[in-house]
Amino acid sequence: MWKAHSHTLIIFLSTLLTITHRLVSPLIMEPWFVVVVSLVLCLLIRAFFNLLSPSPSPSPPLPPGPPRIPIVGSTIFLRRSFSELEPILRNLRAKYGPIFTLPVGSRSSIFIADRSLAHQALVQNGAVFSNRPKSLPAARIINSNQHNINSAPYGPTWRVLRRNLTSEMLHPSRMKAFSGTRKWVLDLLFNRLRSDSESNKSIKVIDHLHYAMFCLLVFMCFGERLNDKQIKDIEYVERRLLTNFSRFNMLSFWPKVTRILFRKRWQELYQIRNEQEDVLIPLIRARKKAKEENNNNRDDVTVSYVDTLLDLQLPEEKRKLEEGELVTLCSEFLNAGTDTTATSLQWIMANLVKYAHIQQRLLEEIRDVVGEREDNKEVKEEDLIRLPYLKAIILEGLRRHPPGHFVLPHAVTEDVVLNGYLVPKNGTVNFMVGEIGLDPKEWENPMEFKPERFLNNDKDGGEAFDITGSKEIKMMPFGVGRRICPGYNLALLHLEYFAANLVWNFEWKSSNGDVDLSEKPEFTVMMKNPLQVHISPRF
């Protein structure tokens, strides 16, 4: 048996060397080419021996999936985000079932597209599934070696960072403290919309929504109303990072080699990070100086996110946060609260434009609540609790168009069996949020935009819909379990407040005929053709 394999190997290597010699001769003096060819030969020989001596399959087995393709498969998957690969992943789900394995680089990523399995993993086995995979080299530059809430391993550092955010910024009393800021941003948004409306232009809604949300989150982060140039500078560095980051995934494939072959791209990544620090660090230092001068003695000073981070102690490392880590956490705060909210709000408004009867019913509900009031031009935050149809519209928007079709990857801390398959220790697990929210077993005609489906939960004093999925997962736009997005209540408040006031103050109609609800993956899942509208003031 071994003689036959040896003979096969000799023929294989002989043929390979002959072909390589012919191809390499013109480039034999190029050091980078010699390095690449040597690495490729090593991988091919290793793959050959793996075929001859397959390792025994684990018991229970890994979830099914396509075979690993060395180099080629890694290159394909590392160059793209999961959102860009979603059509392929849907086909794999149809072929292999609700849990399957996809080889990516040296890792195998497990995908789950079933709400029951997601509940078993994230709720029933929450502690096991609450870790994060080790960040790739390019990502570690951006997340300060996993010193932010999204990427930090499950442990003391993550708990301190998350607890600080939830207790210091996202507690109901602290969120209420920013109600005046939300009113200021609402007025800013209205002024921009009216200006476009008066010039009779077709309005590209997402630009205004994104700017408004960014102004709001910048104030919450830094505690100051910055001028337009400062806002645009911050927006520029953050957008540049988000829209380009997928280009840098390839750098993590053999970093020692890519630092030579893709030197300019590595330099671009460091340049983007440096630009981000150049813009944000002066704001952080200014806030630190103001905090020291005020010494927390002024009652009228708004506590910003930066303020809560300045004195924070990392428990494992027994030190305060470095400036680079403060930049990372501020960037995370801005991006998490801006793009996702603006994207969701655009999808919601697009459906209200497309389905005029839904917009009209919402208008009537708002009129019943605030129409008789003297100061009736604003739907105030305390009014939102009396608008059940508005809440239903927001939930249906998040179900039908979640801003991300995948939550951030989870990693398991020990071997665990799920649906008869092994999820190995340190294995990476991804949840297909978009698919889970469209499960026809749970949602009748799931592709339809039908807010009424969320009104049934309140009949006869029933409980309101549980977006956290603690008892049962029906959709999970914010994730579920211990790693659920800590800002989901703030996001719901912003979506309800701005959607209600946009409909109450303006009549919305499409400027391009029917509304196209096609999708395009970027940092979030955007509208392929951004919403273009004509608006008419109601007052």
Secondary structure as GFF3:
##gff-version 3
##sequence-region A 1 539
A	DSSP	alpha_helix	2	24	.	.	.	ID=ss1
A	DSSP	three_ten_helix	25	27	.	.	.	ID=ss2
A	DSSP	alpha_helix	31	52	.	.	.	ID=ss3
A	DSSP	alpha_helix	72	78	.	.	.	ID=ss4
A	DSSP	alpha_helix	86	96	.	.	.	ID=ss5
A	DSSP	beta_strand	99	104	.	.	.	ID=ss6
A	DSSP	beta_strand	107	112	.	.	.	ID=ss7
A	DSSP	alpha_helix	115	119	.	.	.	ID=ss8
A	DSSP	pi_helix	120	124	.	.	.	ID=ss9
A	DSSP	alpha_helix	137	142	.	.	.	ID=ss10
A	DSSP	alpha_helix	156	168	.	.	.	ID=ss11
A	DSSP	alpha_helix	172	176	.	.	.	ID=ss12
A	DSSP	alpha_helix	179	198	.	.	.	ID=ss13
A	DSSP	beta_strand	203	204	.	.	.	ID=ss14
A	DSSP	alpha_helix	205	222	.	.	.	ID=ss15
A	DSSP	alpha_helix	228	244	.	.	.	ID=ss16
A	DSSP	three_ten_helix	245	252	.	.	.	ID=ss17
A	DSSP	alpha_helix	255	261	.	.	.	ID=ss18
A	DSSP	alpha_helix	263	294	.	.	.	ID=ss19
A	DSSP	alpha_helix	305	310	.	.	.	ID=ss20
A	DSSP	beta_strand	313	314	.	.	.	ID=ss21
A	DSSP	beta_strand	319	320	.	.	.	ID=ss22
A	DSSP	alpha_helix	323	354	.	.	.	ID=ss23
A	DSSP	alpha_helix	356	370	.	.	.	ID=ss24
A	DSSP	three_ten_helix	381	386	.	.	.	ID=ss25
A	DSSP	alpha_helix	388	400	.	.	.	ID=ss26
A	DSSP	beta_strand	410	411	.	.	.	ID=ss27
A	DSSP	beta_strand	416	418	.	.	.	ID=ss28
A	DSSP	beta_strand	421	423	.	.	.	ID=ss29
A	DSSP	beta_strand	428	431	.	.	.	ID=ss30
A	DSSP	alpha_helix	433	436	.	.	.	ID=ss31
A	DSSP	three_ten_helix	451	454	.	.	.	ID=ss32
A	DSSP	three_ten_helix	456	461	.	.	.	ID=ss33
A	DSSP	three_ten_helix	481	483	.	.	.	ID=ss34
A	DSSP	alpha_helix	488	505	.	.	.	ID=ss35
A	DSSP	beta_strand	506	510	.	.	.	ID=ss36
A	DSSP	beta_strand	519	521	.	.	.	ID=ss37
A	DSSP	beta_strand	525	527	.	.	.	ID=ss38
A	DSSP	beta_strand	532	537	.	.	.	ID=ss39
###
